[in-house]
Amino acid sequence: MQDFLYESFYRLEKDHWWFRARLEIVSGLILPLEQKNSVIDFGCGTGVMLEHLSRYCDVTGMDNSPLALDFCRKRFSGKLVETDLSQDIPFTQKYDIGLSLDVIEHLRDDIEALKNMKSALKENGRLIVTVPAFRFLWSAHDVNNEHKRRYTAKTLKTAALKAGYKIEYISYYSFWLMPLVMAMRFIGGLFGINKNSGMETKMHGRFINGLLYRIFKSEKFFISRRLRLPVGASIIAVLRME
């Protein structure tokens, strides 16, 4: 990911509708599983999820970017590790839950990274994965984030199975807002106005931001109950160690 996006994400993550809703949706899958979970966030970025989950869980953050970890330290005082998911993960501690939130699409070998994450998980541990969906939604935002691919539910499931996981749950999400995402990508591509990801990372005013947050967050009702949405701009999955 290009360095300028870390500062942008750090400033926006607590307030921007997309980051806030994703945090709520992912938390809805984590917190009901059991109390006092130990959690590792693979590719923790600037740390907003670490800060949130540290109220409920024993949390560790991991990222390969020193800049990302510097931002993490501004909001999270717990354990942080700098390492690369393309290598064996040097952890002696084993975790109940791993998070890979919009991470593996950045990596050349996503299957190898998923395998390496297994080494940090307990027997019967779970890995919660989110990824962007559908190649036809590819835009300058993907380029700036240095994505290697976007997924379908089928291709994510195939990668997870090849890495040795069982699929506990998989669904599209960002379902209600899929038409908006499609329109933004089309307009941005047509007029070349999204070269710095501005359309997708800017705040849109308190009312619009709040409205989009409530619409997106409403999908937590379905996902926390393991109900599947038929399509969406992203995919979420719960994988289990065999």
N, C-alpha and C positions, 0 to 999 in steps of 0.2 A: 504494500500500500504506500502511496506517495506521502512524504512526510507532512505536507501541508494539511492533509486530512486529519491527522491526529489532533492537532490543535482545534480544528473545526469540530470534530466529534467531542472532544473534551468540553468545549463550550456549550454544545447543543444537547448532549445526551440526557441531561436531567429534565429538559423541557420539551424537546422536539417530540412530536406525536409518535413518530415511528419507533424511536428508541424506547420511549416510555411504555408504549403498548407491548413491544416485544418483551421487555422486562417483565411485565405483568403476565403475559402468556406463558413464558418459560417458567416463571416462579410457580404458576399454577400446576405445572407438571412436577416440579421438584418438591415443594413443601408438603404435599399430602403423603409422599412415599413413606416417610418415617421421621421421627424426631431426631435431632442431633446428627443429621447427615454430615459426613465429611465430603467436601466438594472441591474439585479442581477445575478451574476455568482455563482450558487450553486456548491460547490466543486471546488473552483477557483484554486486549486493547487498552483503553484509558481507564478502565476499572469501575465503571458504574455498576455493573452486575456484582462485582466483589463487594463494593460498599453496601449494596442492598442485602445480599445474602449473609454478610457477616453478622447481621442481627439475629440470624436463626441457625446458622450452620458454622462448622469449622471449615474455613475457605482458604484455598491457595490459588494464587494467580500465576500463570505461565505465559510468556510471550518471547518471541525472538527479537523484538525491537527494543533497544535500550530507551528510545524516545517514548514509546508507549509505556514502559515501566516507570519512567520519570513522571509521566502524568498520573499513573496509578498511585504513586506515593503521595500525591497531593490529597487523595481522598480515601486511601486505604492503608492501614498500618500493619496489616498482616503479612504473611509469607508470600514473597514473589520470587520467581525463578526465571532466569533468562536461558532459554534453550530452544532448539529447533525441532519441530515435529518430524522432520525428515530423518532424524537420528533417534536412537534408543533413548528413552526418557529416563534420566538418572534419579529416580525416586525410590527410596526404600519404603516410604509410607504408601499405603494403598487406600484408595478413596471409594466411597459408596457410589458417588455420582461424578461423572465427567461432563463438562460442557464444551461443545465445539460450535460456537455461535457465529455463523457466517465466516468460517475459517478455511475449510478444506477446498473451497473454490479458488483460493489463492495459491494452492500448492501444485507443483508439477505432478507429484504422485500422491493422489488422495487416498488410495488404498493402503499404501505404505504408512501414511500418517495415521490412518485409522487403526492399523495394526499396532503402531507404536503407542497410541493412547491406551491400548489394552493393558500395557505393562504397568500402568499406574492405577488400575481399577481392581477392586476386590472381586473375588469369586461371586458371580451373580450381580456384580455391579452394573450400573446402567450408564450409557452415554447418550446425552441429549444433543442432537445435531440440528442446526438450521442452515439452509443454503438458499441461494437465489434460484428461481425457477424459470425455465423456458428460454431457449436460445433467441427466440424472436424478440425478447425484451432487452437484448444486449444494447448497451448505450455507452456514451462517454463516461458515465458513472462507473461502469464495469472496468473501463480502461484505466481510469484514475485510481481505482481500487486494486488494479493489477490482478483482476480475476483471470483465471485460466479457462473457466467453463461456467455454464449454468446447467441446472439439473432438471430432470423430470422425476416423478416419484419412482419410476421404474429404474432409472439409471442410478439414483441414490441407493435404492434397495439392492441393486446388483453390486455396487461398490461395498456396501456394508456386509453383504453375504460373503464376498470374496475376502474381506478382512477378517471373517470368522465370527461375526455377530449374529444373534437372532434378532429378528424384527419384532419388537413388542408393539410398536405403533408407528404409523407414518401417515401424514396428511399434508395436503396443501394448506397454506394459510395466507393472510392478506387477500381473502376471498372477496369481501365487500368492495374493497378499493382497487381490485384488479382493473376495472375500466379506467379509473383515474391514472393508474400507473402506465397503462398502455397509451393513453392520450399524452401523458408527459413525455414518454419515450419517443412517440411518433413526432410530436411537435419539436422536441429538442433535436432529433435527428434531421428533421426536415429543414429547420432554420439554423441549425448549428449554434444553438444558444445555450447548450449545456456542457460546454467543454471543461468547465471547472466544477461540475456537479452542483452548481448553484441552485438549480431548480429543486434538487432533492435533499440538500442539506441546509437550506435557509429556513428560518422561521417565517410563518405565513400570517402573523398577526394572532392575537390571543384567541379570538373567536374561531377562526378557521383551524388553528392548531388544536384547540380544545375539541372541536367537532370531529376532526380526523382522528384524534386520540380515542374518543368515545366509540366511534365506529369500529376502528381497528381492535380496540380492547374487547369489544363485545364478542370477538371470536374465542376469547378465553372460556366462555361458557361451553363451547363445543369441544375445544381441545382438552380442557381439564377433565372432561368426561370421556375422553378418547373417542370422540365422534369424528368422522372423517369429512372434510370439505372437498368438493370435487375438483376444484381448480384454485389457483391463487398465484401471486407474484413470488411467493417463497414456499419452502417445504420445511416441515418440522418432523423429527423422528425420534423415537426412544428405542435405543438399541440395547441389547442385554448380552453380557458375557456368557459364553457357553461353558 
